[in-house]
């Protein structure tokens, strides 16, 4: 996990605001390049690739939300399933 991801994750989990480079959290959500990619809701943590199936977006989502998103044949995947990079997914609760 990259240091920026670890630091943003720690701030997000503590409910604190933090900005490092192109990643920001207000303690309730995380943004990458201005796109919300992780958010805390009453029933758990949700994530999206915000339409950007990039290595950095996947790394942030995996490191902060604890997801297991990867790419296979240019498609974003979780397990054996292709996911829609624009949809939100519930990761914990």
C-alpha positions as CSV (number, residue, x, y, z in Angstrom):
1,X,0.0,0.0,0.0
2,X,1.3,3.4,-0.9
3,X,2.1,5.8,1.9
4,X,-0.5,8.4,0.7
5,X,-3.2,5.7,0.7
6,X,-2.2,4.6,4.2
7,X,-2.3,8.1,5.5
8,X,-5.6,9.0,3.9
9,X,-7.0,5.6,5.2
10,X,-5.9,6.4,8.7
11,X,-7.5,9.9,8.6
12,X,-10.7,8.5,7.0
13,X,-11.1,5.8,9.7
14,X,-10.5,8.3,12.4
15,X,-13.1,10.7,10.9
16,X,-10.5,13.4,10.3
17,X,-9.9,15.6,7.3
18,X,-6.7,15.2,5.3
19,X,-5.4,16.1,1.9
20,X,-2.3,14.6,0.3
21,X,-1.6,15.4,-3.3
22,X,-4.6,14.4,-5.5
23,X,-6.4,12.5,-2.6
24,X,-8.6,14.1,0.0
25,X,-10.8,13.0,2.9
26,X,-13.2,14.9,5.1
27,X,-13.5,11.9,7.4
28,X,-16.7,10.7,5.8
29,X,-15.7,10.2,2.2
30,X,-12.5,10.0,0.1
31,X,-12.0,11.8,-3.2
32,X,-9.3,11.1,-5.9
33,X,-8.9,13.9,-8.5
34,X,-12.2,15.4,-7.3
35,X,-14.1,12.1,-7.8
36,X,-15.7,10.5,-4.7
37,X,-14.4,6.9,-4.5
38,X,-15.2,5.9,-0.9
39,X,-17.9,6.9,1.5
40,X,-19.1,5.9,4.9
41,X,-22.9,5.3,5.2
42,X,-25.0,4.2,8.2
43,X,-24.8,0.6,7.1
44,X,-21.1,0.5,6.2
45,X,-18.4,1.6,3.7
46,X,-19.1,1.9,0.0
47,X,-16.8,2.3,-2.9
48,X,-16.8,3.1,-6.6
49,X,-14.2,3.5,-9.3
50,X,-16.1,6.7,-10.3
51,X,-15.8,5.5,-14.0
52,X,-12.0,5.4,-13.8
53,X,-10.6,1.9,-13.9
54,X,-7.0,3.0,-13.3
55,X,-4.3,1.5,-11.2
56,X,-4.3,4.4,-8.9
57,X,-8.1,4.3,-8.4
58,X,-8.0,0.6,-7.7
59,X,-5.1,1.0,-5.3
60,X,-6.9,3.7,-3.3
61,X,-10.2,1.8,-3.2
62,X,-8.4,-1.5,-2.2
63,X,-6.3,0.2,0.5
64,X,-8.9,2.5,2.0
65,X,-12.1,0.4,1.7
66,X,-10.5,-3.0,1.9
67,X,-11.9,-4.1,-1.4
68,X,-10.3,-6.5,-3.8
69,X,-10.7,-4.8,-7.1
70,X,-8.3,-5.9,-9.9
71,X,-8.2,-5.8,-13.7
72,X,-8.4,-8.7,-16.1
73,X,-8.7,-8.3,-19.9
74,X,-9.1,-4.5,-19.3
75,X,-12.2,-5.0,-17.2
76,X,-12.5,-4.2,-13.5
77,X,-13.1,-7.3,-11.5
78,X,-14.0,-8.5,-8.0
79,X,-13.6,-12.2,-7.6
80,X,-14.7,-13.8,-10.9
81,X,-17.2,-11.0,-11.7
82,X,-16.8,-8.0,-13.9
83,X,-18.0,-4.9,-12.1
84,X,-19.4,-1.6,-13.5
85,X,-16.8,1.1,-12.7
86,X,-19.6,3.6,-12.3
87,X,-21.6,1.7,-9.6
88,X,-21.3,1.9,-5.9
89,X,-20.5,-1.3,-4.0
90,X,-21.1,-2.1,-0.3
91,X,-17.9,-3.5,1.3
92,X,-18.6,-3.7,5.0
93,X,-21.2,-3.0,7.6
